[in-house]
């Protein structure tokens, strides 16, 4: 309940604003700042112009929260769980934020300032060296090629990812386009996906269909009392809302005529989920033909493996014609180890490279080989070089990470040797 308190507070404020006929109050900044707060929501980050938030410090929260994930994707350094005492007397004061060491210093003296400036120069040199790596071919030390993709939210960070050497978007979180608080119509969604393809400059873009329960942008939309993280997320919720699902699929099929766009369904648990989703796809194809609207009939559809049950039966998805598979380590880890990734007290159990996870990944790889179905792995864990090399040794060759982790991941893979 504590993890959801910020969402509830945000929703109640929106209701009050509507009842009192007041416009919603977004976070307003007139100059760049390091932002300190109890917790942050994704809406706080998206409502502020780019470059206005230099860093984030929160009294509570988790580094695995979606606000933290978005901040990292936007290259905003941050610290979490600094405690309430810090917030009581920090407003308007100068602070040095070192997210690498997990430290912040209020009112630093001249010596500390100089040390921070020296460290910034060192990081800039390191970044320049990492940029040099982006020009190197994607091959391991013993010549095995690999693919580096990016996890993105929209055209802005897709552009950043392309500049950092990504060869496409392995995960586009479509739910974030809904931050204004309403379901966009087909034409609006079509323009959004088309703009993402344009930002990718001809590289493939893999769109995850709505997963409101995960992204928490509209977690209360159409779900009611039955909703929960293990209840009606992802494809389960989409299949309960056929009109909303059809609107999104029609927009995606139309956008796929503009470039290499793929579609994957999240939180698929059984092959029945996949079959039901593909029946909706067929209906959408028929609707678009009747309307005479151009679309790509050969759009590729895949499954995001976020549930252990799906990994254990991966061969069934292959048999039923899935075009590709994506292993989502964020959810798969928490559901495998019964450890909520936003719960700090359970972080010890959140182990994305455990023996159990490796067994599940190996099962997926073995099933995919039967019909040469491509497999990509994504999630926060893939941005950790130590994990990435272990996934490489399991046979994976396609990795999707946050834009800021692309070069670090590439460096680790370049130096690795495959078995």
DABELQUI-V13336 format. One record per run of one state. SS is the DSSP state (H for helix, E for strand, - for the rest). FROM is the first residue (numbers start at 0). TO is the last residue. If there is no record, write none. Layout:
BEGIN
ss->{SS:SS}
from->{FROM:FROM}
to->{TO:TO}
END
This chain:
BEGIN
ss->{-:H:-:E:-:H:-:E:-:H:-:E:-:H:-:E:-:E:-:H:-:E:-:E:-:E:-:H:-:E:H:-:H:-:E:-:H:-:H:-:H:-:H:-:E:-:H:-:E:-:H:-:H:-:E:H:-:H:-:H:-:E:-:H:-:H:-:E:H:-}
from->{0:1:19:32:37:41:46:52:58:65:73:76:79:83:88:94:98:102:106:109:133:138:139:144:145:146:152:154:163:167:173:178:185:200:203:208:211:215:223:226:233:240:241:255:260:265:270:291:299:305:307:312:313:319:323:328:337:343:349:354:369:373:378:379:383:384:393:397:402:415}
to->{0:18:31:36:40:45:51:57:64:72:75:78:82:87:93:97:101:105:108:132:137:138:143:144:145:151:153:162:166:172:177:184:199:202:207:210:214:222:225:232:239:240:254:259:264:269:290:298:304:306:311:312:318:322:327:336:342:348:353:368:372:377:378:382:383:392:396:401:414:418}
END
